[in-house]
């Protein structure tokens, strides 16, 4: 074999291998690029968001993930290590991701059983208002940012999970009706140890595929239905909440796709642990939201080695 033919044979093999690798990488499931850009925008007053996407991406109909950090509505940042890493990992899979700041209305204040119930509800309302304003800001720029404005998925951890669950599912509750929903619609929800004010407000009108992570022994946010922070009925901060299992039960009754990932021995650590489960989250999004498949799934896990 001549050197010329030998060289072309090697090039052909390399081309075949390269094409084979590309075929093995599926957008929204696998990492398809490491060239991620981040741009920071101010969406309302001094509130900012970080937008992550593949640099030079030509796909214009990708889903948008709106990420809301935790911290008891008192601490936390949109660019914490876990949030930043998660945003980049999901962007590498081809999603557009926006990690947002919101008003920390409980900063320097209690959010426990001595915090009056009406102040807790006002806290939830304030966070949902900011989620809506950030989402509207992004949707208004969907063409420039190259994402599908009809495929917006809310992702939140702990307080952020309460914010996104209430935003998605409490819109018909009397006090949420005044919030700036406009024409915003959400295609899915990913909750990391969250709860809603009342799961009965989840109806056929607002139900969407939902993924829920939770530890059954969470002593802050109830796994099923219990008072916020497990306060007593006589406490000023007594406020019943419906957690992940109750939400899953409601979605099951409404024939809506959901995945409940639960740890029987787990606690509130499941507000952060799912950030490392980007493959599981992306599979849920791809199958249940993008492809529109119908699955109702419960997955028992353990955080113990």
HUBELRA-V608812 format. One record per residue. N is the residue number from 0. PSI is psi in degrees with one decimal (999 if undefined). NEAR is the number of other ideal C-beta (glycine too) atoms within 8 Angstrom. Layout:
N:PSI:NEAR
N:PSI:NEAR
This chain:
0:132.7:4
1:161.2:5
2:-38.1:5
3:-50.1:6
4:-38.3:8
5:-43.4:9
6:-43.6:8
7:-31.7:8
8:-45.3:9
9:-44.6:8
10:-38.7:8
11:-41.6:8
12:-43.7:8
13:-40.2:8
14:-42.9:8
15:-44.2:8
16:-39.4:8
17:-46.2:8
18:-40.8:8
19:-41.1:8
20:-42.9:8
21:-40.2:7
22:-30.8:6
23:-19.6:7
24:115.9:9
25:126.9:6
26:142.5:9
27:-10.6:12
28:-42.3:9
29:161.5:8
30:119.6:8
31:-9.3:9
32:146.1:10
33:3.0:5
34:78.3:7
35:132.6:12
36:150.2:8
37:128.1:8
38:135.2:6
39:131.8:8
40:149.1:8
41:116.9:8
42:-19.8:11
43:119.5:8
44:-115.7:4
45:6.3:4
46:133.6:14
47:164.8:11
48:149.5:15
49:124.2:14
50:123.1:13
51:137.3:14
52:165.3:15
53:130.5:12
54:130.9:8
55:15.5:5
56:129.8:10
57:-9.5:4
58:125.0:8
59:-2.8:8
60:28.0:6
61:151.0:15
62:154.4:15
63:127.1:17
64:125.0:14
65:113.0:15
66:130.2:15
67:116.9:15
68:165.4:14
69:-171.0:14
70:20.7:11
71:23.1:10
72:19.5:11
73:-31.0:11
74:-174.3:6
75:155.6:11
76:153.9:7
77:-24.8:12
78:30.0:7
79:162.8:9
80:-48.1:5
81:-44.1:8
82:-42.4:15
83:-43.8:11
84:-44.9:9
85:-44.7:11
86:-44.0:15
87:-41.1:10
88:-41.1:10
89:-34.9:14
90:-36.3:14
91:-27.0:12
92:-2.3:14
93:0.7:12
94:156.2:14
95:137.4:14
96:133.4:13
97:116.1:14
98:121.2:13
99:151.9:16
100:157.2:8
101:166.4:12
102:125.1:7
103:77.7:10
104:-13.3:10
105:11.2:12
106:123.2:8
107:7.6:4
108:159.5:8
109:148.0:6
110:20.9:12
111:-150.5:8
112:-15.3:10
113:0.1:7
114:119.8:12
115:144.3:7
116:-41.9:9
117:-32.2:6
118:-35.2:8
119:-45.4:13
120:-39.6:11
121:-35.7:9
122:-46.0:12
123:-42.9:13
124:-43.3:11
125:-44.0:11
126:-43.0:19
127:-37.3:14
128:-41.6:10
129:-38.7:15
130:-43.6:16
131:-42.1:14
132:-40.4:12
133:-43.2:16
134:-41.6:11
135:-40.9:11
136:-44.9:12
137:-45.7:17
138:-37.7:10
139:-18.0:6
140:22.3:8
141:-39.2:12
142:-43.2:6
143:-35.9:5
144:-6.0:11
145:58.1:11
146:164.8:14
147:111.3:10
148:-15.2:8
149:6.8:6
150:69.8:13
151:124.0:15
152:126.5:15
153:134.6:15
154:132.1:12
155:154.1:19
156:127.6:17
157:-114.6:16
158:-37.6:14
159:-33.6:17
160:-39.6:18
161:-39.7:16
162:-45.8:16
163:-34.9:17
164:-44.5:16
165:-39.3:14
166:-44.9:14
167:-37.4:12
168:-12.4:14
169:12.3:15
170:-20.1:12
171:-0.7:9
172:144.3:10
173:-42.5:4
174:-15.7:7
175:-14.2:12
176:-19.8:8
177:-6.4:4
178:156.6:10
179:65.1:7
180:-34.8:7
181:-124.6:6
182:16.4:4
183:136.5:10
184:149.9:6
185:143.9:11
186:-10.5:11
187:166.5:13
188:136.1:15
189:111.3:14
190:130.8:15
191:92.8:18
192:59.7:17
193:178.6:18
194:162.3:13
195:164.6:15
196:-37.6:11
197:111.0:9
198:-16.9:12
199:-17.0:5
200:-4.4:13
201:116.6:12
202:179.0:8
203:-22.2:4
204:-29.7:5
205:4.1:10
206:139.8:10
207:157.8:10
208:134.0:12
209:136.0:15
210:130.6:14
211:124.0:13
212:137.5:13
213:146.7:18
214:134.2:15
215:-22.5:10
216:24.3:9
217:121.2:15
218:9.2:6
219:-52.2:7
220:121.6:16
221:139.9:13
222:-39.4:12
223:-118.8:8
224:123.2:9
225:165.5:8
226:148.5:12
227:127.9:13
228:17.3:9
229:39.9:7
230:156.2:12
231:157.8:7
232:-26.2:6
233:-7.2:4
234:147.0:9
235:-28.4:8
236:22.0:15
237:121.3:13
238:107.0:11
239:138.8:9
240:154.2:14
241:117.0:14
242:-163.3:16
243:-44.0:15
244:-40.9:11
245:-37.6:11
246:-44.0:19
247:-41.2:13
248:-40.0:9
249:-43.8:12
250:-36.8:14
251:-42.1:10
252:-27.1:6
253:8.0:10
254:42.5:5
255:142.5:11
256:136.9:11
257:158.0:14
258:122.7:13
259:114.2:12
260:112.3:13
261:146.1:16
262:108.6:13
263:-28.7:8
264:1.1:9
265:154.5:16
266:-149.9:8
267:0.3:11
268:-22.3:9
269:3.9:16
270:-22.5:12
271:-31.9:10
272:-38.9:12
273:-15.9:12
274:-23.2:12
275:-2.8:5
276:48.8:10
277:-29.7:11
278:-42.5:7
279:-42.4:9
280:-43.5:12
281:-33.7:13
282:-41.1:9
283:-46.6:13
284:-46.0:15
285:-48.5:11
286:-49.0:10
287:-28.4:15
288:-54.1:14
289:-50.1:9
290:-13.0:7
291:22.9:6
292:156.2:7
293:116.1:7
294:135.5:8
295:111.5:8
296:138.6:7
297:128.3:7
298:117.5:8
299:127.7:7
300:173.7:8
301:137.5:8
302:-4.2:10
303:142.1:4
304:999:1
